[in-house]
C-alpha cells in the first residue's frame, strides 16, 4: 500500500504543520482542486496482542514493573538472563507467565516463567504509542532506555531510517490523521548534547498501542 507522506521543513523549530505530497495531475479550469489534507489517508490504530509462543519456557522476572514502552494493564518490563524485554504481555491478572520478544512484525514470542505471580498493575493513564509507521513507510519504536532532548522535546522514538521522533505523536481528531515531529540529527558534536540538522512534521500511517 502506498501512503502519501506529508512533510514540511521547520527550519530548526518544532512545529505542527502538515503538507501532503499530491501526485501530479491536470485540472481543467472548471474543476475544483481537491483539499490537500483529503489526499492524506486517515491514520490506522491497532491494539497489538501476541499470537502465541514457540520453544520451551524460559525463567525470568518482571520485578521491574509495568512497561515503559506501552501503557496498558497487561504489559510489563521483564528480564531474562541479562536481556530486558519491554513490553512483555500477560493474559490474566496475577499471571505467573508472560509472553516476551514480540512485536507487530514478530507476533510469535517466547513464554517466560515468573517466580511469583504478577502484582496488581498501577492505573494506566493515556494511550502511549508503542510503534508507528510514518507516511513514508519508515517504522519508529519507543525508546525505553536513556535518551536525550532537542529544544525541550525528548527523543522518544528511534526509526529504521536512522531518524528520530521527538515528543509525543499528535492526533488531529477532525481529520483522523496523526502526525509526528521527526528529526535528522547532526553528526557534528555538541557540548550540550545532540542537535538536529533538520526537523519536520510528517503524517503517520499506522500506530500500534
SULPE-V454580 format. One record per residue. N is the residue number from 0. SS is DSSP state (alpha for helix, beta for strand, coil for the rest). NEAR is the number of other ideal C-beta (glycine too) atoms within 12 Angstrom. D_CENTER is the distance of its C-alpha to the mean C-alpha in Angstrom with 1 decimal. Layout:
# SULPE-V454580
n->[N/N]
ss->[SS/SS]
near->[NEAR/NEAR]
d_center->[D_CENTER/D_CENTER]
This chain:
# SULPE-V454580
n->[0/1/2/3/4/5/6/7/8/9/10/11/12/13/14/15/16/17/18/19/20/21/22/23/24/25/26/27/28/29/30/31/32/33/34/35/36/37/38/39/40/41/42/43/44/45/46/47/48/49/50/51/52/53/54/55/56/57/58/59/60/61/62/63/64/65/66/67/68/69/70/71/72/73/74/75/76/77/78/79/80/81/82/83/84/85/86/87/88/89/90/91/92/93/94/95/96/97/98/99/100/101/102/103/104/105/106/107/108/109/110/111/112/113/114/115/116/117/118/119/120/121/122/123/124/125/126/127/128/129/130/131/132/133/134/135/136/137/138/139/140/141/142/143/144/145/146/147/148/149/150/151/152/153/154/155/156/157/158/159/160/161/162/163/164/165/166/167/168/169/170/171/172/173/174/175/176/177/178/179/180/181/182/183/184/185/186/187/188/189/190/191/192/193/194/195/196/197/198/199/200/201/202/203/204/205/206/207/208]
ss->[coil/coil/coil/coil/coil/coil/beta/beta/beta/coil/coil/coil/coil/coil/coil/coil/coil/coil/coil/coil/coil/coil/coil/coil/coil/coil/coil/coil/coil/coil/coil/coil/coil/coil/coil/coil/alpha/alpha/alpha/coil/coil/coil/coil/beta/beta/beta/coil/coil/coil/coil/coil/beta/beta/coil/coil/coil/coil/beta/beta/beta/beta/coil/coil/coil/coil/beta/coil/coil/coil/coil/coil/coil/coil/coil/beta/beta/beta/beta/beta/beta/coil/coil/beta/beta/beta/beta/beta/beta/beta/coil/coil/coil/coil/coil/coil/coil/beta/beta/beta/beta/coil/coil/beta/coil/coil/beta/coil/beta/beta/beta/beta/beta/beta/beta/coil/coil/coil/coil/coil/coil/coil/coil/coil/coil/coil/coil/coil/coil/coil/coil/beta/beta/beta/beta/coil/coil/coil/coil/beta/beta/beta/beta/coil/coil/coil/coil/coil/coil/beta/beta/coil/coil/beta/beta/beta/beta/beta/beta/beta/coil/coil/coil/coil/beta/beta/beta/beta/beta/beta/beta/beta/beta/coil/coil/coil/coil/beta/beta/beta/beta/beta/beta/beta/beta/beta/coil/coil/coil/coil/coil/coil/coil/coil/coil/coil/beta/beta/beta/beta/beta/beta/beta/beta/beta/beta/beta/beta/beta/coil]
near->[10/12/26/28/31/35/30/24/20/26/13/18/21/28/24/27/24/33/24/27/20/18/10/6/10/8/11/8/7/6/9/9/14/15/11/19/22/17/25/33/24/25/33/22/23/21/21/29/23/30/16/16/25/17/14/10/19/26/20/32/27/38/16/25/20/32/34/27/35/36/27/29/25/27/42/38/32/42/24/27/14/7/17/25/36/32/42/44/42/32/21/15/13/18/27/22/31/42/40/40/28/33/28/27/18/19/19/19/31/29/31/37/24/29/15/14/16/34/19/14/26/15/10/17/11/12/20/28/37/36/37/41/37/40/39/27/21/30/28/38/31/37/23/25/15/10/22/23/22/33/22/12/28/24/34/33/39/27/30/19/21/15/29/38/45/41/29/27/39/28/24/22/10/8/23/19/37/38/40/46/43/45/39/28/28/18/11/10/10/14/7/11/17/25/23/32/21/25/35/35/36/48/46/47/34/33/39/36/32]
d_center->[19.5/19.6/17.3/18.8/16.5/17.5/17.8/20.2/21.2/21.5/24.1/22.5/21.6/18.4/18.9/17.5/19.5/18.7/21.1/21.1/22.7/25.4/27.4/31.0/33.5/37.0/37.8/41.4/42.8/42.8/39.2/36.6/33.4/30.3/27.9/25.3/22.5/23.9/23.0/19.2/18.1/16.5/12.8/12.7/11.2/11.5/12.3/12.2/15.4/17.0/20.0/22.2/23.3/25.6/28.0/29.7/28.1/27.4/28.3/25.7/24.9/22.2/24.2/21.3/20.4/17.4/13.9/12.1/8.6/9.2/11.9/14.3/18.0/17.8/15.3/16.7/16.6/19.4/21.5/23.7/26.2/24.6/21.1/18.3/16.0/13.0/12.5/15.9/17.0/20.5/22.4/24.9/25.7/27.2/26.5/27.9/25.4/21.7/19.7/17.6/16.3/14.4/11.3/11.2/13.2/15.4/16.3/19.5/19.4/22.0/23.8/24.3/27.5/27.5/30.7/30.6/29.0/25.7/26.3/25.6/21.9/21.8/21.1/17.5/16.8/14.2/11.2/8.2/4.8/4.0/2.8/4.0/7.5/9.4/12.9/14.4/12.8/10.8/7.8/5.3/4.3/5.1/8.8/11.2/14.3/16.4/15.1/16.8/16.9/18.0/20.2/19.3/15.5/13.6/11.7/8.4/6.3/8.5/8.9/11.6/14.0/14.2/12.9/10.5/8.7/10.9/10.8/9.0/8.3/11.7/13.2/16.6/18.3/21.4/20.0/17.0/14.9/11.6/11.4/9.8/12.1/12.0/14.5/16.8/18.3/22.1/23.9/26.7/26.9/27.0/28.7/26.3/23.1/20.8/21.4/19.7/21.7/20.0/17.6/16.8/15.0/13.5/12.9/9.8/11.3/9.2/6.5/6.8/8.0]
